[in-house]
Amino acid sequence: MIELLDPTVQPNTTLAETLAYAPRPVSLTGKRVALIENTKFKSDRLLQRIGELLKADYGAAETRMWRKHNASVPAHEEIVTEIRASSDVMVAGIGD
């Protein structure tokens, strides 16, 4: 069986309406920033540099990096639980 997808149809507005962004902090001063990298080549270096800039230029208090199991899955529950308990904001990044 072949599934045929038609890219010319209108998007499902139900999905678009359920998307809600988390509130953004007014400032990063004093905030603890979680960095989640996805195991792709140099994603850790990219996020490390972003963390350095967030501290130097935006006053973030600290950064800590977590690593997903692999790039094709969401962060595992252990990471999510730790980040909720120890961080104020989160940045997810990719490499390649």
Secondary structure, DSSP 8 states (H G I E B T S, - for coil): ------TTS---HHHHHH-------S--TT-EEEEEE-SSTTHHHHHHHHHHHHHHHH---EEEEEE-S-TTS---HHHHHHHHHH-SEEEEE---
